[in-house]
Amino acid sequence: MQKEIDKNSLYSIIMYYQGGTYISQVKAKEIKDALILWIKNLDVSVIENFSNEDKKELQNLVIEETPCLIDGMENIWYADFLLGKNYMHAHIIKTEGSINDLADL
């Protein structure tokens, strides 16, 4: 039996919110899908001053947002969101392979 090839890429999301830095990873086919999946899986209990209402607002905002590819970079995007009076900043990095591939280095 052949192993099924995973056509999803690994995306690392580094989020900055109210002085805290939060890092997550998701697998998705493209950047927009990665953002949507990231928000869906976001655990509000680990983010200080972030509520389920903030998460719902963020889910609505991410549908409208198109992350900007950072000038001169490949596979690194930036997005920001205004939640009430607070900005959330996110860097999204598309990586090849998985963390297990680093063991071979």
C-alpha atoms as one frame of an Amber mdcrd trajectory, in Angstrom:
protein
   0.000   0.000   0.000   1.398   3.382  -0.984   1.623   6.170   1.552  -0.762
   9.014   0.704   1.063  12.208  -0.189   0.073  15.174   1.968  -0.388  18.137
  -0.374  -0.772  20.561   2.491   2.056  22.866   3.529   3.082  23.644   7.074
   2.427  27.243   8.105   3.847  28.797  11.280   1.897  31.742  12.678   3.608
  34.129  15.081   1.011  36.381  16.667   1.619  39.473  18.798  -1.252  40.677
  20.971  -1.195  43.069  23.941   2.459  42.450  24.740   2.321  38.675  24.340
   3.753  36.478  21.605   1.901  33.309  20.610   3.111  30.702  18.112   1.003
  28.094  16.325   1.340  25.785  13.348  -1.275  24.490  10.921  -1.265  22.480
   7.722  -3.182  23.967   4.792  -3.163  24.138   1.014  -2.748  27.920   0.839
  -2.197  30.987   2.999  -5.880  31.972   3.304  -6.832  28.454   4.411  -3.993
  28.531   6.942  -5.330  31.737   8.522  -8.880  30.408   8.715  -7.726  27.134
  10.275  -5.429  28.962  12.686  -8.295  31.107  13.992 -10.600  28.110  14.223
  -8.056  26.267  16.412  -7.016  29.311  18.456  -7.228  28.565  22.195  -8.534
  31.750  23.813  -7.673  30.507  27.299  -3.922  30.966  26.728  -4.165  34.515
  25.338  -4.358  37.202  27.952  -7.292  39.630  27.571  -8.677  37.688  24.596
 -12.264  36.409  24.712 -14.498  34.146  22.665 -16.145  37.329  21.353 -12.715
  38.531  20.162 -12.208  35.183  18.438 -15.566  35.500  16.644 -14.666  39.013
  15.525 -11.284  37.754  14.326 -12.968  34.943  12.364 -15.030  37.558  10.522
 -12.036  39.808   9.893  -9.820  37.030   8.536 -12.353  36.302   5.784 -11.896
  39.868   4.501  -8.137  40.101   5.123  -5.531  39.196   2.542  -2.119  38.789
   4.134   0.649  40.844   2.513   3.741  39.091   1.233   6.699  40.839   2.883
   8.830  42.688   0.307  11.912  40.775  -0.744  10.830  37.626   1.094   9.522
  34.312  -0.123   6.755  32.533   1.802   6.532  35.112   4.620   3.362  37.184
   5.042   2.065  39.793   7.454  -1.481  40.535   8.574  -2.926  42.777  11.243
  -6.368  43.023  12.749  -8.082  45.669  14.855 -10.052  44.028  17.663 -11.902
  46.761  19.500  -9.095  49.127  20.516  -6.329  46.513  20.263  -4.208  45.506
  17.311  -3.232  41.919  16.672  -0.230  41.395  14.418   0.611  38.096  12.755
   3.517  36.835  10.686   2.759  33.722   8.664   5.626  31.573   7.404   5.187
  28.733   4.934   7.756  26.054   5.613   8.714  22.966   3.649   8.737  19.597
   5.329   8.103  19.087   9.011   9.915  19.447  12.306  10.921  15.782  12.022
  12.952  16.581   8.895  15.325  18.676  11.047  16.509  15.561  12.888  18.457
  14.583   9.762  20.587  17.765   9.830
